[in-house]
Amino acid sequence: MKFVFCFSLVLLISFIVPQQVSTKDLKIGNTTVSIQTTDYGSTKAIFINVHSNETTSVEATTDYLQDKSGTLIELKHDTTRLISFEFKGRMIQFDPNRIFTKKGRVTNLRLLNGKTPAGTEDEVDDFAEEVIDKIKKARIIIAVHNNTDGRPLSVNSFKEKYVNRDMDADDFILTTEKKIFDQLKKKKINAVLQTVKTSTDDGSLAIYCSKKKIPYINIEAQEGHKTEQLKMLNALTEIINQYTN
């Protein structure tokens, strides 16, 4: 009986352990940012977390992928939202969700730092290209984010939306696809539709995916709302499968 129990335990552990975990360290100025890639049987659906302080989203996604197919990409950089690095004697900051277009990178650097030393944009460009290389062949991209209670971000922050008053306004799904938006409405999930036509180029992953015609979903939940974020992930399974099967 002991042998059978141990064998079953080994099978169980083998089932829940991801197929492969790899890490690529990137230097930007004097800072190292790690791109951690965890494959759960398929690379067709890319789940990505870009802000190291949004930990609930990673916990929920990791739980979700235990019996699903997909790849989780995490940018690991300190425990803050922004990435900071020293370059030519200056401390520079940028938002890793504002690096996916050239215009967005330039705008974000100027917004957060004012005038920067020559070569700063090249540093961020090189970093951005490494991240983009990891996601550019995805059939669908699912970003996972967390926000704070109330302002500044909720489903009510957007113009084109569906609101379920029984859900917390901080828990919602944003997509660039009208088809997905309509499906979310049928499921009575707080939903936002964002397109290139209705948004400025801020360098976000949503804008990048719209330009590249890659279906994009962003699952937002209030930090600590792991159960709610996991429920939204599970509600997306059928939708994700439409793009990966």
C-alpha positions in Angstrom: 0.0 0.0 0.0 2.8 2.4 0.8 4.3 1.8 -2.7 1.0 2.5 -4.4 0.6 5.7 -2.4 4.0 6.9 -3.3 3.6 6.0 -7.0 0.3 7.9 -7.1 1.9 10.9 -5.4 4.6 10.9 -8.0 2.0 10.8 -10.8 0.2 13.7 -9.2 3.3 15.8 -8.8 4.3 15.0 -12.4 0.9 16.2 -13.6 1.0 19.6 -11.9 4.6 20.5 -12.6 5.0 22.7 -15.7 6.8 21.1 -18.7 9.6 23.7 -18.7 10.7 26.8 -16.9 13.4 29.1 -18.4 14.8 32.4 -17.4 16.6 35.0 -19.6 18.4 37.8 -17.8 18.5 41.2 -19.6 20.8 44.1 -18.6 19.3 47.6 -18.9 21.8 50.1 -17.6 22.9 48.7 -14.3 19.7 46.8 -13.7 18.9 43.1 -14.5 15.4 42.2 -15.5 14.6 38.6 -15.8 12.1 37.2 -18.3 10.8 34.0 -16.8 8.9 31.7 -19.2 6.8 28.8 -17.9 5.4 26.4 -20.5 2.3 24.4 -19.6 2.1 22.2 -22.7 1.6 24.9 -25.4 2.8 28.2 -26.5 -0.2 29.2 -28.6 -1.8 31.2 -25.7 0.6 33.6 -24.0 -0.2 34.8 -20.5 2.0 37.7 -19.5 2.6 39.7 -16.3 4.7 42.8 -16.8 4.4 44.5 -13.3 6.3 42.8 -10.6 4.1 44.3 -7.8 0.9 42.7 -9.2 1.4 39.4 -7.5 -2.2 38.3 -7.2 -2.5 38.0 -11.0 0.5 35.6 -11.1 -0.9 33.5 -8.3 -4.3 33.2 -10.0 -2.8 32.5 -13.4 -0.4 29.8 -12.0 -3.4 28.1 -10.4 -5.4 28.3 -13.6 -2.7 26.8 -15.8 -2.2 23.7 -13.6 -4.6 21.8 -15.8 -4.6 24.0 -18.9 -2.3 24.7 -21.9 -0.5 27.9 -22.3 2.7 29.8 -21.5 3.2 32.3 -18.6 5.7 35.0 -19.1 6.8 37.1 -16.1 9.0 40.2 -16.1 10.8 40.0 -12.8 12.2 43.3 -11.7 12.3 44.3 -8.0 8.9 44.6 -6.4 7.6 47.8 -8.0 5.4 48.7 -11.0 8.1 50.7 -12.8 11.5 49.5 -14.0 14.4 51.7 -12.8 18.0 51.7 -14.1 21.0 54.0 -13.9 22.3 55.3 -17.2 25.1 57.9 -17.6 24.7 59.0 -14.0 20.9 59.4 -14.2 18.2 57.2 -12.6 15.7 56.4 -15.3 12.3 54.9 -14.9 9.8 53.4 -17.4 6.5 51.5 -17.3 7.0 48.0 -18.8 3.5 48.2 -20.2 4.4 51.2 -22.3 7.2 49.7 -24.3 5.4 47.9 -27.1 5.5 50.7 -29.6 8.2 53.2 -30.4 5.9 56.2 -29.9 4.8 54.8 -26.5 8.4 54.3 -25.3 9.4 57.8 -26.2 6.3 59.4 -24.6 6.6 57.3 -21.4 10.3 58.1 -20.9 9.7 61.8 -21.3 6.6 61.7 -19.0 8.5 60.0 -16.2 12.0 61.5 -16.6 11.9 64.7 -18.7 14.9 65.0 -20.9 17.1 61.9 -20.8 20.8 61.3 -21.7 21.6 60.3 -25.3 21.2 56.6 -25.8 18.5 56.1 -23.2 15.8 55.4 -25.8 18.1 52.8 -27.4 18.5 51.0 -24.0 14.7 50.7 -23.7 14.3 49.9 -27.4 16.6 46.9 -27.0 14.8 45.7 -23.9 11.4 46.0 -25.6 12.5 44.0 -28.6 13.6 41.1 -26.3 10.1 41.1 -24.7 8.3 41.4 -28.0 10.3 38.5 -29.4 8.7 36.3 -26.8 5.1 37.1 -27.7 5.0 38.0 -31.4 4.0 34.5 -32.6 1.1 34.0 -30.1 -2.3 33.2 -31.4 -3.9 35.0 -28.4 -2.3 37.1 -25.6 -3.8 37.3 -22.2 -2.3 40.0 -19.9 -2.8 39.6 -16.2 -2.9 42.7 -14.1 -4.0 44.0 -10.6 -5.2 47.4 -9.6 -6.1 49.2 -6.4 -9.5 49.7 -4.8 -11.5 52.4 -6.5 -9.6 55.1 -8.5 -7.8 55.5 -10.8 -8.8 52.3 -12.7 -12.0 50.4 -12.9 -14.4 49.2 -15.5 -16.1 52.6 -15.2 -12.8 54.3 -16.5 -13.7 53.4 -20.0 -16.2 54.6 -22.6 -17.2 51.3 -24.4 -18.0 48.9 -21.6 -20.5 46.4 -20.1 -21.1 46.6 -16.4 -22.5 43.9 -14.2 -23.5 45.8 -11.0 -23.1 42.5 -9.0 -19.4 42.5 -9.7 -16.7 44.7 -8.1 -16.0 47.5 -10.6 -12.2 46.8 -10.1 -12.6 43.3 -11.5 -13.1 43.3 -15.3 -11.8 42.0 -18.6 -10.5 44.3 -21.4 -10.3 43.1 -24.9 -9.4 44.4 -28.4 -11.8 42.0 -30.1 -15.5 42.9 -30.5 -16.3 39.1 -30.8 -14.8 38.5 -27.4 -16.4 41.6 -25.9 -19.8 40.3 -27.0 -19.1 36.9 -25.5 -18.1 38.4 -22.2 -21.4 40.4 -22.1 -23.3 37.2 -22.5 -21.4 35.7 -19.6 -22.3 38.9 -17.6 -18.7 39.7 -16.9 -17.5 43.3 -16.5 -16.0 44.0 -19.9 -14.2 46.8 -21.9 -13.7 47.0 -25.6 -10.5 49.0 -26.6 -9.4 49.5 -30.2 -6.8 51.5 -32.0 -9.5 53.8 -33.3 -10.7 54.6 -29.8 -7.3 54.9 -28.0 -4.1 56.8 -28.3 -0.8 55.0 -28.9 0.5 54.8 -25.4 2.8 51.9 -26.1 0.6 49.4 -24.2 0.4 45.7 -25.1 -3.2 46.3 -26.1 -2.2 48.8 -28.8 0.6 46.5 -30.0 -1.8 43.6 -30.4 -4.3 45.8 -32.2 -1.7 46.9 -34.7 -0.4 43.4 -35.2 -3.9 41.8 -35.4 -3.2 39.5 -32.4 -6.4 38.9 -30.2 -5.7 40.5 -26.8 -7.3 40.1 -23.4 -6.4 41.8 -20.2 -7.8 40.4 -17.0 -7.8 43.1 -14.3 -8.6 42.4 -10.7 -8.2 44.3 -7.5 -5.0 43.3 -5.7 -5.9 40.4 -3.3 -9.0 39.4 -5.4 -7.4 36.1 -6.3 -10.7 34.2 -6.3 -12.4 36.7 -8.5 -9.4 36.8 -11.0 -9.4 33.0 -11.1 -13.1 32.9 -11.8 -12.6 35.3 -14.8 -9.8 33.2 -16.1 -11.9 30.1 -15.9 -14.7 31.9 -17.7 -12.3 32.6 -20.6 -11.3 29.0 -21.2 -13.8 28.4 -24.0 -13.0 31.7 -25.6 -9.2 31.1 -25.5 -9.7 27.6 -27.0 -11.4 29.2 -30.0 -8.0 30.7 -31.0 -5.7 27.9 -30.0 -7.4 24.7 -31.1 
